[in-house]
């Protein structure tokens, strides 16, 4: 029992089948994407980085750790670009990544920004 509490096993990456399952499996990533990268993004932020900074200014350390892990698992679960795009939309992403940056690269970059911020 002590081993589990010190280093719990990460759950197996089983692909969710419904929007509810996706949001339940990735709650902090869903919050991040839907609250900061929604259809009204351009009326609230001048850049993707400004939205990421806004998220970082208002989130707890626990949520930071969660979103880092969730992004990593999300990318591993969605190995092809089509499934990644569809799953990101299911979690609430309504805009494209910055010009010239793939969705996978952008999510990896966001994960790195968050990891170095905490």
C-alpha positions as CSV (number, residue, x, y, z in Angstrom):
1,X,0.0,0.0,0.0
2,X,2.8,2.4,0.9
3,X,4.4,1.9,-2.6
4,X,1.1,2.8,-4.3
5,X,0.8,6.0,-2.3
6,X,4.4,7.0,-3.1
7,X,4.2,6.2,-6.8
8,X,0.7,5.2,-7.9
9,X,0.4,3.4,-11.2
10,X,-0.9,5.5,-14.1
11,X,-4.1,4.2,-15.6
12,X,-4.0,2.3,-18.9
13,X,-4.7,4.5,-21.9
14,X,-8.1,3.3,-23.0
15,X,-9.6,5.5,-25.7
16,X,-12.8,7.2,-24.5
17,X,-15.8,6.7,-26.8
18,X,-18.1,9.6,-25.9
19,X,-17.7,13.3,-25.2
20,X,-18.6,12.6,-21.6
21,X,-15.8,10.0,-21.3
22,X,-13.3,12.3,-23.0
23,X,-14.1,15.1,-20.6
24,X,-14.1,12.8,-17.6
25,X,-10.7,11.3,-18.6
26,X,-9.1,14.7,-19.3
27,X,-10.9,17.2,-17.0
28,X,-8.2,19.8,-16.6
29,X,-7.2,19.7,-20.3
30,X,-10.9,20.1,-21.2
31,X,-11.1,23.1,-18.9
32,X,-8.0,24.6,-20.4
33,X,-9.1,24.2,-24.0
34,X,-12.7,25.1,-23.6
35,X,-12.2,28.1,-21.3
36,X,-9.3,29.7,-23.1
37,X,-9.4,28.5,-26.7
38,X,-13.1,28.9,-27.5
39,X,-15.0,30.5,-30.3
40,X,-14.6,34.0,-28.8
41,X,-10.9,33.6,-28.3
42,X,-10.0,36.6,-30.6
43,X,-12.2,39.0,-28.6
44,X,-10.4,38.1,-25.3
45,X,-6.8,37.5,-26.3
46,X,-4.3,38.9,-28.8
47,X,-2.3,35.7,-28.9
48,X,-2.2,32.0,-27.9
49,X,0.6,32.8,-25.4
50,X,-1.6,35.5,-23.7
51,X,-4.3,32.9,-23.2
52,X,-1.8,30.4,-21.8
53,X,-0.5,33.1,-19.5
54,X,-4.0,33.9,-18.3
55,X,-4.6,30.2,-17.5
56,X,-1.3,30.0,-15.6
57,X,-2.1,33.1,-13.6
58,X,-5.3,31.6,-12.2
59,X,-4.6,27.9,-11.8
60,X,-3.4,25.8,-8.7
61,X,-0.2,23.8,-8.6
62,X,-2.4,20.6,-8.4
63,X,-4.1,21.6,-11.7
64,X,-0.8,22.4,-13.3
65,X,0.5,19.0,-12.5
66,X,-2.8,17.5,-13.8
67,X,-2.8,19.3,-17.1
68,X,0.9,18.4,-17.8
69,X,0.1,14.7,-17.3
70,X,-3.2,14.9,-19.2
71,X,-1.6,16.6,-22.3
72,X,1.1,13.8,-22.3
73,X,-1.5,11.1,-22.1
74,X,-3.8,12.8,-24.6
75,X,-1.1,13.0,-27.2
76,X,-0.1,9.4,-26.6
77,X,-3.7,8.3,-27.0
78,X,-4.2,10.2,-30.2
79,X,-1.4,9.0,-32.4
80,X,-2.7,10.3,-35.7
81,X,-3.5,13.9,-36.6
82,X,-7.2,13.3,-37.4
83,X,-8.0,11.6,-34.1
84,X,-6.0,14.4,-32.3
85,X,-8.0,17.1,-34.0
86,X,-11.3,15.4,-33.4
87,X,-10.5,14.7,-29.7
88,X,-9.3,18.2,-29.1
89,X,-12.5,19.6,-30.5
90,X,-14.5,17.2,-28.2
91,X,-12.6,18.7,-25.3
92,X,-13.5,22.3,-26.3
93,X,-10.8,23.5,-28.6
94,X,-12.5,25.9,-31.1
95,X,-9.5,27.6,-32.7
96,X,-6.4,26.5,-34.7
97,X,-2.9,26.5,-33.2
98,X,-0.7,29.4,-34.2
99,X,0.1,29.7,-37.9
100,X,2.7,27.2,-39.0
101,X,2.5,25.0,-35.9
102,X,0.8,21.6,-35.9
103,X,-1.7,20.8,-33.2
104,X,0.6,18.1,-31.8
105,X,3.6,20.5,-31.7
106,X,1.5,23.3,-30.1
107,X,0.1,21.0,-27.3
108,X,3.7,19.8,-26.6
109,X,4.9,23.4,-26.5
110,X,2.1,24.3,-24.1
111,X,3.0,21.3,-21.9
112,X,6.6,22.5,-21.8
113,X,5.6,26.1,-21.0
114,X,3.4,24.9,-18.1
115,X,6.1,22.4,-16.9
116,X,8.7,25.1,-16.7
117,X,6.3,27.6,-15.1
118,X,5.4,25.4,-12.1
